[in-house]
Amino acid sequence: MSTIRRIGKNTFALSLSSLGKLLTLVLLIFCANILPGKEWGILAAALALTEIFNVVTDLGLSSLVIREVAREKRQAGKYLSNGIFLKFFLAVITFVLIFIILNFGSRSPVEVVVIYILTFRIILFSLAKFLESIFQAFEKMEYSAFVTISERTATFVLGWLALHLGLGLLGVAWAIFIGSALYLLLSSVVLIKKFVRPRFSVNTKEVKSLIKQAFPFALTFIFLVIYFRIDMVMLREMKGALVVGWYAASYQIIQALMVIPGVAMAVLFPLLSRYFKSSRDSLVLAYRKSFQYMLYLALPIAVAITLLADKIIILLYPGLEGYANSIIALRILIWALALIFVNTVMANVINSINQVRYSSFVIGINAAINVGLNLIFIPEWGLNLSYMGASITTVICEVIGFILNYSFLSRKLASLNLPLLCVRPVFACGIMAAFIFFFSSHIGLFLTIPLAILFYLLSLYFMKSFDRMDMKIWKEIFSGRKVNIRT
């Protein structure tokens, strides 16, 4: 199977798994509408806190395995056995740290129980994700799709039952836990039957080497999780659970849309790692085209949601107390998402050329700025902007990340012609925005969205936004016939 065709197959498989992730979004929307406002805020804050500790349970091992096993598949057994051994120690450390944190601050007994349940859940989830990384390294994304869809479907069904049977916050927490347990079980079965059986033989020297190799990934992951999760934890401590609920409602939409660059990069990262060793020209081409496609997707999404945020929030969260606050947060956060699309491309290219330390540096800078600006923007002793301050902070950090990543790749790999890349999608977005502004109130949200997409695509087409190279790439993806993409 050709490289381009394989990308198409893997993208399709991971897109299916992403549809499974949308079930989690739907479940959390149900939670926001059915649970009391404060309980919804507790759940959102507890998920954010425990996901921060996913850093400790993973330590960058999953990303390391994808990179190294993609380059040398015979090493899969070694990385798997030593990684599983290390994971058990990391799980103990995670639980001890959560125990210490819960002994500080004032939390209700129910909130404490929910955090413990979700802590055990994140330990199981992290181990399952590590096993799944083998599937990605072998570029067998259909297995990733299978285990992910199964986990998300089980979580959704159990969570929906918990809500409608009146089991409340604790019932939803247990549903999420059981879903992750199923994820681990299925990942283990697929791994043993289709890929490699763990040897359960541990080499202490290899474990130490594994920690050393994984540390740059771990550092990146630490900064990344703090960056994306610390805002809810800080809002919980400074403004209370209700405000977290307002912010989390809009943030769930952002997270759902972040699946798009996540799927693309999960498919492309093993490919980029191979190109770094075999073909610089192919690596530059993959970088340029990935950046272009993400830009063409990000801009219309940001413009459309900015204009339609009120209708989207009212549609999704009619039962949310204080939903008007979520509209404001969404209109700000969506521009952070637009930058996340292209920043995700650049971060993965940087990692693929063995510059993980620089990637860690950028995310570390952003994490520090995020915490610092939140301390200024959120609390009463600062600017008292509350959830708006957290939203603005996220946008500022993404701008800084873009500048640092782009300037680095321009020096180390290739410089992109940003004005040329941006002019066509910006003009097409202007046409789309005019349509939304003048007609959305008359034809409704469900008709506005497909027509807006049509106007945007037609605008790109008439401006000849795609060249022969693009046509060849997409022809191979959809037809299966190998074509020469270098000409």
PLY file of the C-alpha trace (Angstrom):
ply
format ascii 1.0
element vertex 487
property float x
property float y
property float z
element edge 486
property int vertex1
property int vertex2
end_header
0.00 0.00 0.00
1.38 3.44 -0.95
2.19 6.04 1.68
-0.56 8.45 0.64
-3.12 5.65 0.46
-2.09 4.43 3.91
-2.53 7.96 5.26
-6.04 8.01 3.84
-6.93 4.63 5.39
-5.50 5.58 8.78
-7.17 8.99 8.73
-10.51 7.31 8.03
-9.99 4.86 10.90
-9.03 7.56 13.38
-11.91 9.73 12.17
-14.23 6.90 13.15
-12.60 6.77 16.58
-13.07 10.52 16.87
-16.78 10.05 16.29
-16.61 7.86 19.37
-15.00 10.72 21.27
-17.94 12.90 20.31
-20.06 10.57 22.42
-18.09 11.83 25.44
-18.96 15.39 24.45
-22.64 14.44 24.21
-22.47 12.77 27.62
-20.89 15.84 29.19
-23.54 18.02 27.54
-26.17 15.83 29.21
-24.31 16.23 32.51
-24.27 20.03 32.17
-28.02 20.08 31.48
-29.17 17.46 34.01
-26.81 17.81 36.99
-27.16 20.88 39.24
-24.78 23.65 38.17
-22.42 23.13 41.10
-22.20 19.34 40.59
-21.43 19.84 36.88
-18.63 22.21 37.88
-17.28 19.63 40.38
-17.21 16.95 37.66
-15.46 19.25 35.16
-12.86 20.35 37.75
-12.25 16.76 38.91
-11.71 15.59 35.32
-9.27 18.46 34.76
-7.34 17.71 37.97
-6.99 13.98 37.36
-6.07 14.47 33.70
-3.21 16.69 34.84
-1.89 13.64 36.69
-2.04 11.64 33.49
1.38 13.25 33.03
2.73 11.21 35.91
1.10 7.96 34.83
2.40 8.23 31.26
5.76 10.03 31.61
5.93 10.47 27.84
6.19 6.72 27.23
3.37 6.56 24.66
4.89 9.21 22.38
8.34 7.63 22.70
7.00 4.21 21.71
5.23 5.60 18.65
8.41 7.30 17.44
10.87 4.49 18.15
8.75 1.49 17.18
7.67 3.25 13.95
11.37 3.40 13.06
12.26 -0.13 14.22
9.27 -2.42 14.73
11.36 -5.28 16.09
11.88 -3.21 19.26
8.17 -3.32 20.16
8.49 -6.19 22.67
11.34 -4.52 24.54
9.58 -1.18 24.87
6.33 -2.85 25.84
7.69 -5.05 28.64
9.82 -2.36 30.25
7.09 0.26 29.81
4.43 -1.83 31.56
6.82 -2.46 34.46
7.46 1.27 34.79
3.74 2.09 34.53
2.93 0.28 37.80
5.39 2.44 39.76
4.04 5.58 38.13
0.50 4.58 39.13
1.50 4.35 42.80
3.18 7.76 42.65
0.04 9.25 41.04
-2.24 7.96 43.79
0.07 9.21 46.56
0.21 12.71 45.01
-3.59 12.88 44.71
-3.91 11.75 48.33
-1.61 14.56 49.46
-3.49 17.18 47.43
-6.87 16.15 48.82
-5.61 16.72 52.34
-5.29 20.42 51.54
-8.17 22.76 50.81
-11.88 22.42 51.52
-13.80 19.89 49.45
-17.08 18.14 50.11
-16.99 14.37 50.79
-18.72 13.73 47.45
-16.10 15.75 45.57
-13.30 13.80 47.28
-14.85 10.45 46.31
-15.33 11.61 42.71
-11.66 12.63 42.48
-10.51 9.25 43.83
-12.71 7.36 41.34
-11.41 9.44 38.45
-7.82 8.99 39.68
-8.11 5.20 39.42
-9.76 5.76 36.04
-6.86 7.84 34.69
-4.39 5.13 35.79
-6.26 2.49 33.76
-6.74 4.90 30.85
-3.02 5.74 30.71
-2.00 2.09 30.63
-4.51 1.39 27.84
-3.22 4.40 25.89
0.32 3.06 26.20
-0.75 -0.29 24.74
-2.62 1.50 21.95
0.55 3.40 21.03
1.84 0.10 19.58
-1.10 0.10 17.15
-0.20 3.61 16.01
3.49 2.78 15.67
2.56 -0.08 13.32
0.18 2.34 11.54
-2.77 0.03 12.18
-5.21 2.78 13.14
-8.24 0.55 12.63
-7.44 -1.17 15.93
-7.12 2.20 17.65
-10.53 3.08 16.23
-12.03 -0.17 17.53
-10.85 0.15 21.14
-11.59 3.88 21.32
-15.11 3.58 19.93
-15.84 0.68 22.29
-14.63 2.66 25.31
-16.51 5.83 24.41
-19.72 3.95 23.60
-19.65 2.06 26.90
-18.96 5.26 28.83
-21.78 7.07 27.06
-24.35 4.33 27.61
-23.44 3.83 31.28
-23.28 7.58 31.92
-26.65 8.16 30.26
-28.18 5.40 32.38
-26.64 6.87 35.54
-28.15 10.28 34.79
-31.60 8.96 33.92
-31.69 6.54 36.85
-30.96 9.42 39.21
-27.53 8.16 40.27
-26.16 11.69 39.88
-22.54 12.76 40.04
-21.17 9.55 41.57
-22.98 7.43 39.00
-21.40 9.37 36.14
-17.94 9.07 37.74
-18.29 5.28 38.00
-19.49 5.11 34.37
-16.32 6.90 33.22
-14.21 4.50 35.32
-15.86 1.39 33.85
-15.39 2.73 30.31
-11.64 3.09 30.89
-11.44 -0.41 32.40
-13.04 -1.78 29.21
-10.56 0.26 27.14
-7.65 -1.43 28.93
-9.16 -4.89 28.54
-9.79 -4.54 24.80
-6.39 -2.94 24.14
-4.69 -5.84 25.92
-6.57 -8.46 23.91
-5.89 -6.76 20.56
-2.21 -6.26 21.42
-1.65 -9.93 22.29
-3.63 -11.35 19.37
-2.52 -8.97 16.60
0.86 -7.48 17.52
3.13 -8.70 20.29
2.84 -10.59 23.55
4.52 -8.91 26.57
7.51 -10.93 27.77
7.32 -9.76 31.40
11.10 -9.72 31.52
12.52 -6.47 32.83
15.99 -5.10 32.18
16.84 -2.38 34.73
19.36 -0.77 32.39
16.75 -0.59 29.66
14.21 0.85 32.11
16.65 3.60 33.04
17.31 4.23 29.35
13.56 4.32 28.74
13.09 6.98 31.40
15.94 9.02 29.96
14.56 8.80 26.40
11.00 9.50 27.49
11.88 12.48 29.68
11.75 15.11 26.89
8.34 13.76 25.85
7.28 13.71 29.52
8.39 17.30 29.98
6.38 18.31 26.93
3.38 16.35 28.20
3.64 17.92 31.68
3.62 21.44 30.26
0.90 20.55 27.75
-1.50 19.10 30.31
-0.89 21.96 32.74
-1.50 24.38 29.90
-4.80 22.81 28.85
-6.14 21.86 32.31
-4.82 24.28 34.92
-7.36 26.98 34.03
-10.28 24.91 35.33
-8.41 23.95 38.49
-7.57 27.62 39.14
-11.13 28.71 38.41
-12.36 26.08 40.88
-10.11 27.40 43.64
-10.65 31.13 42.91
-14.24 31.36 41.68
-16.00 28.13 42.64
-17.56 25.17 40.86
-20.40 27.11 39.22
-18.00 29.32 37.24
-16.03 26.22 36.23
-19.28 24.87 34.80
-19.76 27.94 32.57
-16.20 27.78 31.27
-16.23 23.99 30.87
-19.41 24.09 28.78
-17.68 26.15 26.09
-14.38 24.32 26.53
-16.03 20.97 25.76
-16.86 22.28 22.29
-13.24 23.33 21.80
-12.03 19.91 22.93
-14.37 18.17 20.51
-13.00 20.19 17.60
-9.41 19.57 18.71
-10.01 16.00 17.58
-9.48 17.20 13.98
-5.77 18.14 14.25
-5.29 15.32 16.74
-6.42 12.69 14.22
-4.33 14.21 11.44
-1.17 14.25 13.52
-1.70 10.78 14.98
-1.62 9.53 11.40
1.23 11.75 10.18
3.65 11.58 13.14
5.05 8.09 12.33
5.32 9.17 8.69
7.14 12.39 9.59
9.57 10.44 11.80
10.45 8.15 8.88
10.79 11.04 6.44
13.29 12.72 8.78
15.57 9.72 8.29
14.90 9.09 4.59
13.79 12.20 2.66
14.06 15.85 3.64
12.08 16.94 0.57
9.17 14.67 1.50
9.28 15.97 5.06
9.08 19.59 3.88
6.21 18.71 1.56
4.32 16.96 4.37
4.86 19.97 6.64
3.70 22.49 4.05
0.60 20.57 3.01
-0.37 19.70 6.60
-0.09 23.36 7.60
-2.14 24.45 4.59
-4.96 21.97 5.19
-5.19 22.76 8.91
-5.29 26.48 8.14
-8.06 25.96 5.59
-10.07 24.09 8.23
-9.31 26.32 11.23
-10.27 29.73 9.87
-13.86 28.96 8.76
-14.55 27.07 12.00
-13.37 30.05 14.07
-15.32 32.62 12.06
-18.53 30.59 11.96
-18.55 29.76 15.67
-17.79 33.37 16.61
-20.92 34.45 14.74
-23.10 31.52 15.81
-21.90 31.02 19.41
-25.20 32.15 20.97
-27.25 29.73 18.89
-24.82 26.86 19.50
-24.74 27.29 23.29
-28.53 27.64 23.55
-28.96 24.51 21.41
-26.48 22.41 23.41
-27.03 23.72 26.94
-30.64 24.84 27.39
-30.64 23.58 30.98
-27.31 25.09 32.04
-27.58 27.70 34.75
-26.05 30.97 33.47
-25.47 29.74 29.91
-25.01 33.32 28.62
-21.56 33.29 30.25
-20.60 30.26 28.18
-21.40 32.19 24.98
-18.82 34.83 25.84
-16.19 32.22 26.70
-16.81 30.31 23.46
-16.40 33.42 21.29
-12.97 33.99 22.82
-11.74 30.39 23.04
-12.56 29.55 19.43
-9.65 31.74 18.26
-7.31 29.76 20.46
-8.60 26.67 18.65
-7.77 28.17 15.25
-4.16 28.57 16.38
-4.14 25.09 17.96
-4.83 23.59 14.53
-1.63 24.94 12.98
0.41 24.80 16.20
-0.33 21.07 16.42
1.16 20.58 12.96
4.30 22.53 13.80
4.79 20.83 17.19
4.61 17.37 15.62
7.04 18.33 12.86
9.45 19.63 15.51
9.15 16.34 17.46
9.65 14.28 14.30
13.01 15.93 13.59
14.28 15.01 17.07
13.84 18.50 18.50
11.58 17.42 21.36
13.51 19.58 23.82
12.60 22.71 21.90
8.97 21.61 21.77
9.10 21.15 25.55
10.63 24.61 25.91
7.80 26.24 23.94
5.05 24.47 25.84
6.85 25.17 29.13
6.95 28.87 28.34
3.24 28.75 27.51
2.39 26.82 30.67
4.23 29.37 32.83
2.60 32.31 31.04
-0.78 30.60 31.35
-0.48 30.25 35.12
0.90 33.78 35.50
-1.77 35.47 33.39
-4.54 33.46 35.06
-3.30 34.72 38.43
-3.65 38.25 37.04
-6.87 37.90 35.04
-9.06 35.54 37.12
-9.07 36.50 40.85
-10.60 39.49 42.61
-7.15 40.74 43.63
-6.27 40.93 39.92
-8.41 42.12 37.01
-11.32 39.94 38.19
-12.17 38.80 34.64
-13.06 35.30 35.90
-13.79 32.85 33.05
-13.19 35.59 30.45
-9.68 36.04 31.83
-9.00 32.31 31.50
-10.25 32.41 27.89
-8.13 35.44 26.95
-5.08 33.82 28.54
-5.50 30.74 26.35
-5.57 32.84 23.18
-2.47 34.83 24.19
-0.53 31.63 24.89
-1.43 30.14 21.50
-0.21 33.30 19.75
3.12 33.04 21.58
3.37 29.35 20.71
2.74 30.07 17.05
5.47 32.70 16.88
8.04 30.46 18.59
7.22 27.32 16.58
7.06 29.04 13.22
10.31 30.94 13.67
12.11 27.75 14.77
10.93 25.67 11.79
11.75 28.52 9.42
15.35 28.29 10.60
15.69 24.51 10.91
13.51 23.11 8.12
11.65 25.44 5.75
9.97 28.83 5.71
6.32 29.05 4.65
4.83 31.95 2.71
2.18 32.87 5.29
0.56 35.77 3.39
0.13 33.57 0.32
-1.26 30.71 2.41
-3.70 32.97 4.27
-5.10 35.27 1.59
-7.48 32.79 -0.06
-9.02 31.24 3.07
-9.37 34.70 4.68
-11.22 36.03 1.63
-13.42 32.89 1.52
-14.17 33.30 5.23
-15.23 36.90 4.55
-17.81 35.71 2.02
-18.99 33.00 4.41
-19.22 35.47 7.31
-21.33 37.88 5.27
-23.77 35.07 4.50
-24.00 34.04 8.16
-24.43 37.62 9.37
-27.27 38.48 7.02
-29.14 35.18 6.75
-28.58 33.02 9.88
-31.38 34.68 11.86
-33.84 33.94 9.04
-33.03 30.35 8.09
-31.94 28.79 11.39
-28.76 27.10 12.57
-29.20 23.73 10.85
-29.58 25.29 7.41
-27.01 28.02 8.01
-24.12 25.63 8.72
-24.22 23.52 5.51
-24.85 26.58 3.34
-21.97 28.44 5.01
-19.68 25.47 4.31
-20.84 25.46 0.69
-20.13 29.19 0.28
-16.66 28.73 1.78
-15.75 25.75 -0.42
-17.05 27.39 -3.58
-15.05 30.52 -2.77
-11.87 28.41 -2.39
-12.63 26.61 -5.64
-13.15 29.75 -7.72
-9.95 31.25 -6.30
-8.06 28.09 -7.37
-6.86 27.45 -3.85
-5.71 23.90 -4.60
-2.90 23.16 -7.07
-1.99 20.03 -9.03
-0.09 18.64 -6.08
-3.22 18.77 -3.93
-5.25 17.07 -6.63
-2.70 14.25 -6.90
-2.60 13.74 -3.14
-6.38 13.53 -2.81
-6.68 11.38 -5.93
-4.37 8.80 -4.42
-6.11 8.90 -1.05
-9.56 8.24 -2.52
-8.74 6.12 -5.59
-6.01 3.92 -4.17
-3.89 4.35 -7.32
-0.35 5.47 -6.65
0.63 8.72 -8.32
3.84 10.73 -8.42
3.30 13.50 -5.88
6.72 15.11 -6.43
5.90 16.47 -9.84
0 1
1 2
2 3
3 4
4 5
5 6
6 7
7 8
8 9
9 10
10 11
11 12
12 13
13 14
14 15
15 16
16 17
17 18
18 19
19 20
20 21
21 22
22 23
23 24
24 25
25 26
26 27
27 28
28 29
29 30
30 31
31 32
32 33
33 34
34 35
35 36
36 37
37 38
38 39
39 40
40 41
41 42
42 43
43 44
44 45
45 46
46 47
47 48
48 49
49 50
50 51
51 52
52 53
53 54
54 55
55 56
56 57
57 58
58 59
59 60
60 61
61 62
62 63
63 64
64 65
65 66
66 67
67 68
68 69
69 70
70 71
71 72
72 73
73 74
74 75
75 76
76 77
77 78
78 79
79 80
80 81
81 82
82 83
83 84
84 85
85 86
86 87
87 88
88 89
89 90
90 91
91 92
92 93
93 94
94 95
95 96
96 97
97 98
98 99
99 100
100 101
101 102
102 103
103 104
104 105
105 106
106 107
107 108
108 109
109 110
110 111
111 112
112 113
113 114
114 115
115 116
116 117
117 118
118 119
119 120
120 121
121 122
122 123
123 124
124 125
125 126
126 127
127 128
128 129
129 130
130 131
131 132
132 133
133 134
134 135
135 136
136 137
137 138
138 139
139 140
140 141
141 142
142 143
143 144
144 145
145 146
146 147
147 148
148 149
149 150
150 151
151 152
152 153
153 154
154 155
155 156
156 157
157 158
158 159
159 160
160 161
161 162
162 163
163 164
164 165
165 166
166 167
167 168
168 169
169 170
170 171
171 172
172 173
173 174
174 175
175 176
176 177
177 178
178 179
179 180
180 181
181 182
182 183
183 184
184 185
185 186
186 187
187 188
188 189
189 190
190 191
191 192
192 193
193 194
194 195
195 196
196 197
197 198
198 199
199 200
200 201
201 202
202 203
203 204
204 205
205 206
206 207
207 208
208 209
209 210
210 211
211 212
212 213
213 214
214 215
215 216
216 217
217 218
218 219
219 220
220 221
221 222
222 223
223 224
224 225
225 226
226 227
227 228
228 229
229 230
230 231
231 232
232 233
233 234
234 235
235 236
236 237
237 238
238 239
239 240
240 241
241 242
242 243
243 244
244 245
245 246
246 247
247 248
248 249
249 250
250 251
251 252
252 253
253 254
254 255
255 256
256 257
257 258
258 259
259 260
260 261
261 262
262 263
263 264
264 265
265 266
266 267
267 268
268 269
269 270
270 271
271 272
272 273
273 274
274 275
275 276
276 277
277 278
278 279
279 280
280 281
281 282
282 283
283 284
284 285
285 286
286 287
287 288
288 289
289 290
290 291
291 292
292 293
293 294
294 295
295 296
296 297
297 298
298 299
299 300
300 301
301 302
302 303
303 304
304 305
305 306
306 307
307 308
308 309
309 310
310 311
311 312
312 313
313 314
314 315
315 316
316 317
317 318
318 319
319 320
320 321
321 322
322 323
323 324
324 325
325 326
326 327
327 328
328 329
329 330
330 331
331 332
332 333
333 334
334 335
335 336
336 337
337 338
338 339
339 340
340 341
341 342
342 343
343 344
344 345
345 346
346 347
347 348
348 349
349 350
350 351
351 352
352 353
353 354
354 355
355 356
356 357
357 358
358 359
359 360
360 361
361 362
362 363
363 364
364 365
365 366
366 367
367 368
368 369
369 370
370 371
371 372
372 373
373 374
374 375
375 376
376 377
377 378
378 379
379 380
380 381
381 382
382 383
383 384
384 385
385 386
386 387
387 388
388 389
389 390
390 391
391 392
392 393
393 394
394 395
395 396
396 397
397 398
398 399
399 400
400 401
401 402
402 403
403 404
404 405
405 406
406 407
407 408
408 409
409 410
410 411
411 412
412 413
413 414
414 415
415 416
416 417
417 418
418 419
419 420
420 421
421 422
422 423
423 424
424 425
425 426
426 427
427 428
428 429
429 430
430 431
431 432
432 433
433 434
434 435
435 436
436 437
437 438
438 439
439 440
440 441
441 442
442 443
443 444
444 445
445 446
446 447
447 448
448 449
449 450
450 451
451 452
452 453
453 454
454 455
455 456
456 457
457 458
458 459
459 460
460 461
461 462
462 463
463 464
464 465
465 466
466 467
467 468
468 469
469 470
470 471
471 472
472 473
473 474
474 475
475 476
476 477
477 478
478 479
479 480
480 481
481 482
482 483
483 484
484 485
485 486
